[in-house]
């Protein structure tokens, strides 16, 4: 049986980040780094769960100014705003 290596939480964060950039499967990555696959999955879940338990950061507001159409002085009669939320999900706001 091989010698066990104790890794800190910070080391596991680096390992998991490096795996994400590697393009390798978990199995191949773990074999190349002599890391137990079960340990990898356990730490990935543990780190993901700890992130979800943290207090969400306070959102920020982005001032976009007034929406104007060409030739209009004060109010836009119609407009469309599309927010791409990722994973194929879009939020579309329309007026007019």
Secondary structure, 3 states (H helix, E strand, C coil): CCCCCCCCHHHHHHHHHHHHHHCCCHHHHHHHHCCCHHHHHHHHHHHHHHHHHCCCCCCCCCCCCCCCCCCCCCCCCCEEEEEEEECCEEEEEEEC
